[in-house]
Structure formats: structure tokens, C-alpha cells
Amino acid sequence: MDAWEDLVYDDDVLESFLKKCDGSASLIPGPAGNVQATLLNRTISEHPKSTQEFANDVAQATFERDFNYNGWRWEEMFIQHHELVSDGKMENMNSLKEAKSSQVLPFVACIVKECKPNGLADMQLTIKDTTGTMKASLHKKVLQDPEYKDKIGIDSVMILNLVQCFGGYGRNYYLNIVHRNVVKVFAPDICSPTLDLVKATSKPTIRVPMWGENIRQVNEILRKFVPPTTEEPSLSTETNNH
């Protein structure tokens, strides 16, 4: 038996809790998610599964919902059409899990799963990609920009460039998103993408990190050199007559 199966609760508390956990919600990260899964599991079936199995089912359904809906599909088609990553392959993008070992993520896309004001006109976010979930801070200048302010919300998709990563206590990491980091934002209620709609968008300018710029300059210099010949020098067969 799971540790959560002996959980005792009042019906009115359960009803209030489940109103916050409708079909569009994800499981709360950490131990609270086990409680949420147990309560949901008990109410939707006469023969509930184990809490772990039910939680896995919800996680899989959440993953499919998040990465198969219009916002994420727009992001993928936009990046591929404008060739914003090498070879047009999405796997060549950065991922959120790289924040644990990098100071800067050159190019990353994420879904906003939670957003709330911090009392200083900025916003605290919970963001997600296919590799995991993490926290982020969003500067107020992004929220004041007419191009972005009405698009940022739960389930919006953001494409970010050269965003700073910070490590807190323990294993906590977060992104510090400022205005110059934001490449594109797709609203939660955006329509289904089509090739014609994507073609009508403008290609954004992607800034290259300093180390990437240095490599590019070196490559440009190397291209100017004449490659060494691979032919071996011929040996004269003539003999000197003295």
C-alpha cells in the first residue's frame, strides 16, 4: 500500500481541492503531487490504480497535452522555417536541464505553467520544456512591451536567447529573463499553425554568445588560408651528364 492511501480528508476539503485540479491542471511538483494524485485517483474510478501508476498516467497525459498543442507546434515550425538552429533540428536547441551546468542558455524554448506578480512589477514564472520544469523571473519591461504583454500567461510559449542561469540554495536553479532575451511569444489561445502563416512571420535576430562569436571569427580567418596541397613533389628522372 502506498503511504498516501491512509490519507484522511473531509469531503468539503476534497471538493474545494479538486476544483483547482481540473482536466487542464498538472500534478503539483514534489510530495504535494502525491496527495493530489491520491485524491484524484479515489474520485474518478471505483477501482483506483496505485498512486504511483496513476501519477505516471497523469504525467504522460500532461506531457502530450503540453507538447502537442498549438503554441508548441507554432514554436517548432517557426524555428525550423527561419532556420534558427543548426540543420533545422530541434534537438540542437538548448534545454532547461542545461541550466544546472551553464551560466547562459544561448537558445531555448519553454512553456509557461505558472505566473504570478512578485510585488515589484516583475513576474515569477514556472516554465517547462521536454526535459523538465524550473523557476524563472520575468522583468517588468517584458510585461510592458505591447508585443508581449497580452500574450504572456499560463500555457504561452516563449523563445529565449542568451538567457542567464542562476543557482540558488541546494539544487534550485532559475532563469533571469529580461527584455533582450525574448525572441518570440506565442499566446495560449493562438490558432493552429499553417505553413502560410509561419511564412508570413519575420525572421528574428538571434544574438551569438561571446564564445560563439570568437569561434565564428576564427573560422572566417581559416577560410582565407589556402589549404595545403596533398600532392607529393615529383622526383626528376633526368641524370646529369658531366
PAVEXVEX-156701 format. One record per atom (N, C-alpha, C): x, y, z; atom name; residue number from 1. Coordinates in steps of 0.2 Angstrom, whole numbers. Example, Ala and Ser with C-alpha at 12.3 -4.5 7.8 and 13.67 -1.06 7.14 Angstrom:
2
- 66|-28|39|N|1 $
- 62|-22|39|CA|1 $
- 66|-16|39|C|1 $
- 64|-11|35|N|2 $
- 68|-5|36|CA|2 $
- 64|0|39|C|2 $
END
This chain:
242
- 4|-6|0|N|1 $
- 0|0|0|CA|1 $
- 4|6|0|C|1 $
- 2|11|-4|N|2 $
- 6|17|-4|CA|2 $
- 5|21|2|C|2 $
- 10|25|4|N|3 $
- 10|29|10|CA|3 $
- 4|34|10|C|3 $
- 2|36|4|N|4 $
- -4|41|4|CA|4 $
- -11|38|4|C|4 $
- -11|31|4|N|5 $
- -18|28|4|CA|5 $
- -21|29|10|C|5 $
- -18|30|16|N|6 $
- -21|31|23|CA|6 $
- -23|38|24|C|6 $
- -23|42|19|N|7 $
- -24|49|20|CA|7 $
- -31|50|22|C|7 $
- -32|54|27|N|8 $
- -39|56|29|CA|8 $
- -41|63|27|C|8 $
- -47|64|25|N|9 $
- -49|70|22|CA|9 $
- -56|71|23|C|9 $
- -59|78|24|N|10 $
- -66|79|24|CA|10 $
- -68|80|17|C|10 $
- -75|78|15|N|11 $
- -77|79|9|CA|11 $
- -77|86|6|C|11 $
- -79|91|11|N|12 $
- -79|98|8|CA|12 $
- -72|100|6|C|12 $
- -67|98|10|N|13 $
- -60|100|8|CA|13 $
- -58|97|2|C|13 $
- -60|90|0|N|14 $
- -58|87|-6|CA|14 $
- -62|91|-12|C|14 $
- -68|92|-11|N|15 $
- -72|96|-16|CA|15 $
- -68|102|-18|C|15 $
- -66|106|-13|N|16 $
- -63|113|-14|CA|16 $
- -56|111|-18|C|16 $
- -53|106|-16|N|17 $
- -46|105|-19|CA|17 $
- -47|103|-26|C|17 $
- -52|99|-27|N|18 $
- -52|96|-34|CA|18 $
- -55|101|-39|C|18 $
- -58|107|-37|N|19 $
- -60|112|-41|CA|19 $
- -54|115|-44|C|19 $
- -48|115|-40|N|20 $
- -42|118|-43|CA|20 $
- -38|113|-47|C|20 $
- -40|107|-48|N|21 $
- -36|102|-51|CA|21 $
- -41|99|-57|C|21 $
- -43|103|-61|N|22 $
- -47|101|-67|CA|22 $
- -43|98|-72|C|22 $
- -46|96|-78|N|23 $
- -43|92|-83|CA|23 $
- -37|96|-86|C|23 $
- -36|102|-85|N|24 $
- -31|106|-88|CA|24 $
- -25|107|-83|C|24 $
- -26|104|-77|N|25 $
- -20|106|-72|CA|25 $
- -15|100|-73|C|25 $
- -9|101|-70|N|26 $
- -4|97|-70|CA|26 $
- -3|95|-62|C|26 $
- 0|89|-61|N|27 $
- 2|87|-54|CA|27 $
- 6|92|-51|C|27 $
- 5|94|-45|N|28 $
- 10|98|-41|CA|28 $
- 17|95|-40|C|28 $
- 22|98|-42|N|29 $
- 29|95|-41|CA|29 $
- 30|93|-33|C|29 $
- 33|88|-32|N|30 $
- 35|86|-26|CA|30 $
- 30|82|-22|C|30 $
- 31|81|-15|N|31 $
- 26|77|-11|CA|31 $
- 19|79|-12|C|31 $
- 17|86|-13|N|32 $
- 11|88|-14|CA|32 $
- 7|85|-20|C|32 $
- 11|83|-25|N|33 $
- 8|80|-31|CA|33 $
- 6|73|-29|C|33 $
- 9|69|-24|N|34 $
- 7|63|-22|CA|34 $
- 0|63|-19|C|34 $
- -1|68|-15|N|35 $
- -8|69|-11|CA|35 $
- -13|71|-17|C|35 $
- -11|75|-21|N|36 $
- -16|77|-27|CA|36 $
- -18|71|-31|C|36 $
- -13|67|-33|N|37 $
- -14|61|-37|CA|37 $
- -18|56|-33|C|37 $
- -17|55|-26|N|38 $
- -21|51|-22|CA|38 $
- -29|53|-22|C|38 $
- -30|59|-21|N|39 $
- -37|62|-21|CA|39 $
- -40|61|-27|C|39 $
- -37|63|-33|N|40 $
- -40|62|-39|CA|40 $
- -41|55|-41|C|40 $
- -36|51|-39|N|41 $
- -37|44|-41|CA|41 $
- -43|41|-37|C|41 $
- -45|43|-31|N|42 $
- -50|40|-27|CA|42 $
- -57|42|-30|C|42 $
- -57|48|-34|N|43 $
- -64|51|-36|CA|43 $
- -66|49|-43|C|43 $
- -61|47|-47|N|44 $
- -63|46|-54|CA|44 $
- -64|38|-56|C|44 $
- -63|34|-51|N|45 $
- -64|27|-53|CA|45 $
- -66|23|-46|C|45 $
- -70|18|-48|N|46 $
- -72|13|-42|CA|46 $
- -67|8|-40|C|46 $
- -62|7|-45|N|47 $
- -56|3|-44|CA|47 $
- -50|7|-45|C|47 $
- -48|11|-41|N|48 $
- -42|16|-42|CA|48 $
- -36|12|-43|C|48 $
- -31|14|-47|N|49 $
- -25|12|-48|CA|49 $
- -20|13|-42|C|49 $
- -14|11|-42|N|50 $
- -9|13|-36|CA|50 $
- -8|20|-38|C|50 $
- -6|24|-32|N|51 $
- -5|31|-33|CA|51 $
- 1|32|-38|C|51 $
- 6|28|-38|N|52 $
- 12|29|-42|CA|52 $
- 10|28|-50|C|52 $
- 6|23|-51|N|53 $
- 4|22|-58|CA|53 $
- -1|27|-60|C|53 $
- -5|30|-56|N|54 $
- -10|35|-58|CA|54 $
- -6|41|-59|C|54 $
- -1|43|-55|N|55 $
- 3|49|-56|CA|55 $
- 7|48|-62|C|55 $
- 9|43|-64|N|56 $
- 13|42|-71|CA|56 $
- 8|43|-76|C|56 $
- 2|40|-76|N|57 $
- -3|42|-81|CA|57 $
- -4|49|-82|C|57 $
- -5|53|-77|N|58 $
- -7|60|-77|CA|58 $
- -1|63|-80|C|58 $
- 5|61|-78|N|59 $
- 11|65|-81|CA|59 $
- 12|64|-88|C|59 $
- 10|58|-91|N|60 $
- 11|56|-98|CA|60 $
- 5|60|-101|C|60 $
- -1|61|-99|N|61 $
- -6|64|-102|CA|61 $
- -4|72|-102|C|61 $
- -1|74|-97|N|62 $
- 1|81|-96|CA|62 $
- 6|83|-101|C|62 $
- 11|78|-102|N|63 $
- 16|79|-107|CA|63 $
- 14|80|-114|C|63 $
- 9|75|-116|N|64 $
- 6|75|-123|CA|64 $
- 2|81|-124|C|64 $
- -2|84|-119|N|65 $
- -6|90|-119|CA|65 $
- -1|96|-120|C|65 $
- 4|96|-116|N|66 $
- 9|102|-117|CA|66 $
- 12|103|-123|C|66 $
- 15|97|-126|N|67 $
- 19|97|-132|CA|67 $
- 16|95|-138|C|67 $
- 9|95|-138|N|68 $
- 6|94|-145|CA|68 $
- 0|99|-146|C|68 $
- 0|104|-142|N|69 $
- -5|109|-143|CA|69 $
- -2|115|-148|C|69 $
- -6|120|-149|N|70 $
- -4|125|-155|CA|70 $
- 2|129|-153|C|70 $
- 3|131|-147|N|71 $
- 8|135|-145|CA|71 $
- 15|132|-146|C|71 $
- 16|126|-144|N|72 $
- 22|122|-145|CA|72 $
- 23|120|-152|C|72 $
- 18|119|-156|N|73 $
- 18|117|-163|CA|73 $
- 21|124|-167|C|73 $
- 18|129|-165|N|74 $
- 20|136|-168|CA|74 $
- 27|137|-167|C|74 $
- 30|136|-161|N|75 $
- 37|137|-159|CA|75 $
- 41|132|-164|C|75 $
- 39|126|-164|N|76 $
- 44|122|-168|CA|76 $
- 44|124|-176|C|76 $
- 38|125|-179|N|77 $
- 38|127|-186|CA|77 $
- 41|134|-187|C|77 $
- 40|138|-182|N|78 $
- 44|145|-183|CA|78 $
- 51|144|-183|C|78 $
- 54|140|-178|N|79 $
- 61|139|-178|CA|79 $
- 64|136|-184|C|79 $
- 60|130|-186|N|80 $
- 63|127|-192|CA|80 $
- 62|131|-198|C|80 $
- 57|135|-199|N|81 $
- 56|138|-205|CA|81 $
- 61|144|-206|C|81 $
- 63|147|-201|N|82 $
- 68|153|-201|CA|82 $
- 75|150|-199|C|82 $
- 76|143|-199|N|83 $
- 82|140|-198|CA|83 $
- 86|144|-192|C|83 $
- 83|144|-186|N|84 $
- 86|147|-181|CA|84 $
- 91|142|-177|C|84 $
- 90|136|-178|N|85 $
- 95|131|-175|CA|85 $
- 99|128|-181|C|85 $
- 105|125|-180|N|86 $
- 109|122|-185|CA|86 $
- 105|116|-188|C|86 $
- 105|115|-194|N|87 $
- 102|110|-198|CA|87 $
- 94|110|-197|C|87 $
- 92|115|-194|N|88 $
- 84|115|-193|CA|88 $
- 82|109|-188|C|88 $
- 86|107|-184|N|89 $
- 84|101|-180|CA|89 $
- 83|104|-173|C|89 $
- 77|102|-170|N|90 $
- 75|104|-164|CA|90 $
- 80|102|-158|C|90 $
- 83|96|-159|N|91 $
- 87|93|-154|CA|91 $
- 94|97|-153|C|91 $
- 95|102|-158|N|92 $
- 101|106|-157|CA|92 $
- 100|112|-153|C|92 $
- 94|113|-151|N|93 $
- 92|119|-146|CA|93 $
- 95|117|-139|C|93 $
- 95|122|-135|N|94 $
- 97|121|-128|CA|94 $
- 91|118|-124|C|94 $
- 92|115|-118|N|95 $
- 86|113|-114|CA|95 $
- 87|116|-107|C|95 $
- 81|116|-104|N|96 $
- 81|119|-97|CA|96 $
- 86|115|-92|C|96 $
- 87|109|-93|N|97 $
- 91|105|-89|CA|97 $
- 98|107|-89|C|97 $
- 100|110|-95|N|98 $
- 107|113|-96|CA|98 $
- 108|119|-91|C|98 $
- 103|122|-88|N|99 $
- 104|127|-83|CA|99 $
- 108|125|-77|C|99 $
- 108|119|-76|N|100 $
- 112|117|-70|CA|100 $
- 120|117|-71|C|100 $
- 122|117|-77|N|101 $
- 129|117|-79|CA|101 $
- 131|123|-83|C|101 $
- 127|127|-84|N|102 $
- 128|133|-89|CA|102 $
- 126|140|-86|C|102 $
- 130|145|-87|N|103 $
- 129|151|-85|CA|103 $
- 124|155|-89|C|103 $
- 124|153|-96|N|104 $
- 119|156|-101|CA|104 $
- 117|150|-105|C|104 $
- 110|151|-107|N|105 $
- 107|146|-112|CA|105 $
- 107|150|-118|C|105 $
- 110|149|-123|N|106 $
- 110|153|-130|CA|106 $
- 103|153|-133|C|106 $
- 100|147|-133|N|107 $
- 94|147|-137|CA|107 $
- 89|142|-134|C|107 $
- 84|144|-131|N|108 $
- 79|139|-128|CA|108 $
- 72|141|-129|C|108 $
- 67|136|-129|N|109 $
- 60|137|-129|CA|109 $
- 57|134|-123|C|109 $
- 52|137|-120|N|110 $
- 48|134|-114|CA|110 $
- 41|136|-114|C|110 $
- 37|132|-110|N|111 $
- 30|134|-109|CA|111 $
- 29|137|-102|C|111 $
- 25|142|-102|N|112 $
- 24|145|-95|CA|112 $
- 18|141|-92|C|112 $
- 20|138|-86|N|113 $
- 15|134|-82|CA|113 $
- 12|137|-76|C|113 $
- 15|143|-74|N|114 $
- 13|146|-68|CA|114 $
- 16|153|-69|C|114 $
- 12|158|-67|N|115 $
- 15|165|-67|CA|115 $
- 11|169|-62|C|115 $
- 15|173|-58|N|116 $
- 12|177|-53|CA|116 $
- 16|183|-52|C|116 $
- 13|189|-50|N|117 $
- 17|195|-49|CA|117 $
- 21|194|-42|C|117 $
- 27|198|-42|N|118 $
- 31|197|-36|CA|118 $
- 31|204|-32|C|118 $
- 26|208|-34|N|119 $
- 25|214|-30|CA|119 $
- 30|220|-32|C|119 $
- 34|219|-36|N|120 $
- 39|224|-39|CA|120 $
- 38|225|-46|C|120 $
- 32|223|-49|N|121 $
- 30|224|-56|CA|121 $
- 33|219|-60|C|121 $
- 38|215|-58|N|122 $
- 40|209|-61|CA|122 $
- 36|203|-60|C|122 $
- 38|197|-63|N|123 $
- 33|191|-63|CA|123 $
- 38|185|-61|C|123 $
- 35|181|-57|N|124 $
- 38|175|-56|CA|124 $
- 35|169|-60|C|124 $
- 39|165|-63|N|125 $
- 36|160|-68|CA|125 $
- 38|153|-66|C|125 $
- 34|148|-68|N|126 $
- 36|141|-68|CA|126 $
- 36|139|-75|C|126 $
- 42|137|-78|N|127 $
- 42|136|-85|CA|127 $
- 44|129|-86|C|127 $
- 43|126|-92|N|128 $
- 44|119|-93|CA|128 $
- 46|118|-101|C|128 $
- 50|113|-102|N|129 $
- 51|110|-108|CA|129 $
- 51|103|-108|C|129 $
- 53|99|-113|N|130 $
- 53|92|-113|CA|130 $
- 58|89|-108|C|130 $
- 62|92|-105|N|131 $
- 67|90|-101|CA|131 $
- 66|91|-94|C|131 $
- 61|95|-92|N|132 $
- 60|97|-85|CA|132 $
- 56|103|-84|C|132 $
- 56|105|-78|N|133 $
- 52|111|-75|CA|133 $
- 57|115|-71|C|133 $
- 57|122|-71|N|134 $
- 61|126|-67|CA|134 $
- 57|133|-66|C|134 $
- 60|137|-61|N|135 $
- 58|143|-60|CA|135 $
- 61|148|-64|C|135 $
- 58|154|-65|N|136 $
- 61|160|-69|CA|136 $
- 58|166|-66|C|136 $
- 62|172|-67|N|137 $
- 60|178|-66|CA|137 $
- 59|182|-72|C|137 $
- 54|186|-73|N|138 $
- 52|189|-79|CA|138 $
- 52|197|-78|C|138 $
- 57|201|-81|N|139 $
- 57|208|-80|CA|139 $
- 51|212|-82|C|139 $
- 50|217|-78|N|140 $
- 44|221|-80|CA|140 $
- 43|224|-87|C|140 $
- 49|225|-90|N|141 $
- 50|228|-96|CA|141 $
- 47|224|-102|C|141 $
- 47|217|-100|N|142 $
- 44|212|-105|CA|142 $
- 36|213|-104|C|142 $
- 34|214|-98|N|143 $
- 27|214|-97|CA|143 $
- 24|221|-100|C|143 $
- 28|226|-100|N|144 $
- 26|232|-103|CA|144 $
- 26|233|-110|C|144 $
- 30|228|-114|N|145 $
- 30|228|-121|CA|145 $
- 24|227|-124|C|145 $
- 21|231|-129|N|146 $
- 15|229|-132|CA|146 $
- 15|223|-136|C|146 $
- 20|221|-138|N|147 $
- 21|215|-142|CA|147 $
- 20|209|-138|C|147 $
- 22|209|-132|N|148 $
- 22|203|-127|CA|148 $
- 17|203|-122|C|148 $
- 15|209|-119|N|149 $
- 11|209|-113|CA|149 $
- 4|205|-113|C|149 $
- 1|205|-119|N|150 $
- -6|202|-119|CA|150 $
- -5|194|-121|C|150 $
- 1|192|-122|N|151 $
- 2|185|-124|CA|151 $
- 5|181|-119|C|151 $
- 8|184|-113|N|152 $
- 11|180|-108|CA|152 $
- 6|178|-103|C|152 $
- 5|171|-102|N|153 $
- 0|169|-97|CA|153 $
- 1|161|-97|C|153 $
- -3|158|-93|N|154 $
- -2|150|-92|CA|154 $
- -3|147|-99|C|154 $
- 2|143|-101|N|155 $
- 2|139|-107|CA|155 $
- 5|143|-113|C|155 $
- 7|150|-112|N|156 $
- 10|153|-118|CA|156 $
- 17|150|-119|C|156 $
- 20|151|-125|N|157 $
- 26|148|-126|CA|157 $
- 31|154|-128|C|157 $
- 37|153|-125|N|158 $
- 42|158|-126|CA|158 $
- 49|156|-129|C|158 $
- 51|159|-134|N|159 $
- 58|158|-136|CA|159 $
- 63|163|-134|C|159 $
- 68|160|-131|N|160 $
- 73|165|-127|CA|160 $
- 80|164|-130|C|160 $
- 84|169|-129|N|161 $
- 90|170|-132|CA|161 $
- 95|173|-127|C|161 $
- 101|169|-126|N|162 $
- 106|172|-121|CA|162 $
- 103|173|-114|C|162 $
- 99|169|-112|N|163 $
- 96|170|-105|CA|163 $
- 101|167|-99|C|163 $
- 101|171|-94|N|164 $
- 106|170|-89|CA|164 $
- 103|165|-84|C|164 $
- 107|160|-82|N|165 $
- 105|155|-77|CA|165 $
- 108|156|-70|C|165 $
- 104|155|-65|N|166 $
- 107|156|-58|CA|166 $
- 105|150|-54|C|166 $
- 110|149|-49|N|167 $
- 109|143|-45|CA|167 $
- 108|146|-38|C|167 $
- 102|144|-35|N|168 $
- 101|146|-28|CA|168 $
- 103|141|-23|C|168 $
- 100|140|-17|N|169 $
- 102|135|-12|CA|169 $
- 100|128|-15|C|169 $
- 105|123|-13|N|170 $
- 104|116|-15|CA|170 $
- 104|115|-22|C|170 $
- 98|112|-25|N|171 $
- 98|111|-32|CA|171 $
- 93|115|-35|C|171 $
- 91|121|-33|N|172 $
- 87|126|-36|CA|172 $
- 90|130|-41|C|172 $
- 88|130|-47|N|173 $
- 90|134|-52|CA|173 $
- 85|138|-55|C|173 $
- 86|144|-58|N|174 $
- 81|148|-61|CA|174 $
- 84|152|-67|C|174 $
- 80|154|-71|N|175 $
- 82|159|-77|CA|175 $
- 80|166|-75|C|175 $
- 84|171|-77|N|176 $
- 83|178|-76|CA|176 $
- 81|181|-83|C|176 $
- 75|181|-85|N|177 $
- 73|183|-91|CA|177 $
- 72|191|-92|C|177 $
- 76|194|-96|N|178 $
- 75|201|-97|CA|178 $
- 73|203|-104|C|178 $
- 71|209|-105|N|179 $
- 68|211|-112|CA|179 $
- 72|208|-118|C|179 $
- 79|209|-118|N|180 $
- 83|207|-123|CA|180 $
- 83|200|-124|C|180 $
- 81|196|-119|N|181 $
- 81|188|-120|CA|181 $
- 75|186|-124|C|181 $
- 70|190|-125|N|182 $
- 64|187|-128|CA|182 $
- 64|188|-135|C|182 $
- 64|182|-139|N|183 $
- 64|182|-146|CA|183 $
- 56|182|-148|C|183 $
- 52|178|-146|N|184 $
- 45|177|-148|CA|184 $
- 41|174|-142|C|184 $
- 35|176|-142|N|185 $
- 30|174|-138|CA|185 $
- 24|172|-141|C|185 $
- 21|166|-140|N|186 $
- 15|163|-143|CA|186 $
- 10|163|-138|C|186 $
- 4|166|-139|N|187 $
- -1|166|-134|CA|187 $
- -4|159|-133|C|187 $
- -7|158|-127|N|188 $
- -10|152|-126|CA|188 $
- -16|150|-130|C|188 $
- -20|155|-133|N|189 $
- -25|154|-137|CA|189 $
- -24|155|-145|C|189 $
- -17|154|-147|N|190 $
- -15|155|-153|CA|190 $
- -19|150|-158|C|190 $
- -20|151|-164|N|191 $
- -23|147|-169|CA|191 $
- -18|141|-171|C|191 $
- -21|136|-174|N|192 $
- -16|131|-176|CA|192 $
- -12|133|-182|C|192 $
- -5|132|-181|N|193 $
- -1|134|-186|CA|193 $
- -1|131|-193|C|193 $
- 0|135|-198|N|194 $
- 0|133|-205|CA|194 $
- 6|135|-208|C|194 $
- 8|132|-214|N|195 $
- 15|134|-217|CA|195 $
- 14|142|-220|C|195 $
- 8|143|-222|N|196 $
- 7|150|-225|CA|196 $
- 8|155|-219|C|196 $
- 5|154|-213|N|197 $
- 5|158|-208|CA|197 $
- 12|159|-205|C|197 $
- 16|154|-205|N|198 $
- 23|154|-202|CA|198 $
- 27|158|-207|C|198 $
- 26|157|-214|N|199 $
- 30|161|-219|CA|199 $
- 29|168|-218|C|199 $
- 23|170|-216|N|200 $
- 21|177|-215|CA|200 $
- 25|181|-210|C|200 $
- 28|177|-205|N|201 $
- 31|180|-199|CA|201 $
- 38|182|-202|C|201 $
- 41|187|-198|N|202 $
- 48|189|-199|CA|202 $
- 53|185|-195|C|202 $
- 59|185|-199|N|203 $
- 64|181|-195|CA|203 $
- 67|185|-190|C|203 $
- 68|183|-184|N|204 $
- 71|187|-179|CA|204 $
- 79|187|-179|C|204 $
- 81|192|-175|N|205 $
- 89|192|-175|CA|205 $
- 91|188|-169|C|205 $
- 95|183|-170|N|206 $
- 97|179|-164|CA|206 $
- 105|181|-162|C|206 $
- 106|183|-156|N|207 $
- 112|185|-154|CA|207 $
- 117|179|-153|C|207 $
- 123|179|-155|N|208 $
- 128|174|-153|CA|208 $
- 131|175|-147|C|208 $
- 132|170|-143|N|209 $
- 136|171|-137|CA|209 $
- 144|173|-138|C|209 $
- 147|176|-134|N|210 $
- 154|179|-135|CA|210 $
- 158|173|-137|C|210 $
- 158|167|-134|N|211 $
- 162|162|-136|CA|211 $
- 160|159|-143|C|211 $
- 154|160|-145|N|212 $
- 152|158|-151|CA|212 $
- 154|162|-157|C|212 $
- 154|169|-155|N|213 $
- 157|174|-160|CA|213 $
- 164|173|-161|C|213 $
- 168|171|-156|N|214 $
- 175|170|-156|CA|214 $
- 177|164|-161|C|214 $
- 173|159|-160|N|215 $
- 174|153|-164|CA|215 $
- 172|155|-172|C|215 $
- 167|159|-173|N|216 $
- 165|161|-179|CA|216 $
- 170|165|-183|C|216 $
- 173|170|-179|N|217 $
- 179|174|-182|CA|217 $
- 185|170|-184|C|217 $
- 186|165|-179|N|218 $
- 192|160|-181|CA|218 $
- 191|157|-187|C|218 $
- 184|154|-188|N|219 $
- 183|150|-194|CA|219 $
- 183|155|-200|C|219 $
- 181|161|-200|N|220 $
- 182|166|-205|CA|220 $
- 189|167|-207|C|220 $
- 193|167|-203|N|221 $
- 200|168|-204|CA|221 $
- 203|162|-207|C|221 $
- 201|156|-205|N|222 $
- 204|150|-208|CA|222 $
- 202|149|-215|C|222 $
- 196|151|-216|N|223 $
- 194|150|-223|CA|223 $
- 198|154|-228|C|223 $
- 201|159|-226|N|224 $
- 205|163|-231|CA|224 $
- 212|160|-232|C|224 $
- 214|155|-228|N|225 $
- 220|152|-230|CA|225 $
- 219|147|-235|C|225 $
- 225|146|-239|N|226 $
- 225|141|-245|CA|226 $
- 226|135|-242|C|226 $
- 222|130|-243|N|227 $
- 223|123|-240|CA|227 $
- 230|120|-242|C|227 $
- 234|117|-238|N|228 $
- 240|114|-241|CA|228 $
- 239|108|-246|C|228 $
- 243|108|-251|N|229 $
- 242|103|-256|CA|229 $
- 244|96|-254|C|229 $
- 240|91|-256|N|230 $
- 241|84|-254|CA|230 $
- 245|81|-259|C|230 $
- 248|84|-265|N|231 $
- 252|81|-270|CA|231 $
- 259|80|-267|C|231 $
- 262|75|-269|N|232 $
- 269|74|-267|CA|232 $
- 273|77|-272|C|232 $
- 279|80|-270|N|233 $
- 283|83|-275|CA|233 $
- 286|78|-280|C|233 $
- 286|79|-286|N|234 $
- 289|74|-291|CA|234 $
- 296|74|-291|C|234 $
- 299|68|-292|N|235 $
- 306|67|-292|CA|235 $
- 309|67|-299|C|235 $
- 314|71|-301|N|236 $
- 316|71|-308|CA|236 $
- 320|64|-309|C|236 $
- 319|62|-315|N|237 $
- 322|56|-318|CA|237 $
- 328|57|-322|C|237 $
- 329|64|-323|N|238 $
- 335|65|-328|CA|238 $
- 341|65|-324|C|238 $
- 346|63|-327|N|239 $
- 353|62|-324|CA|239 $
- 357|67|-327|C|239 $
- 361|70|-323|N|240 $
- 366|75|-325|CA|240 $
- 372|72|-329|C|240 $
- 373|74|-334|N|241 $
- 379|72|-338|CA|241 $
- 385|77|-337|C|241 $
- 390|74|-335|N|242 $
- 396|78|-333|CA|242 $
- 402|76|-337|C|242 $
END
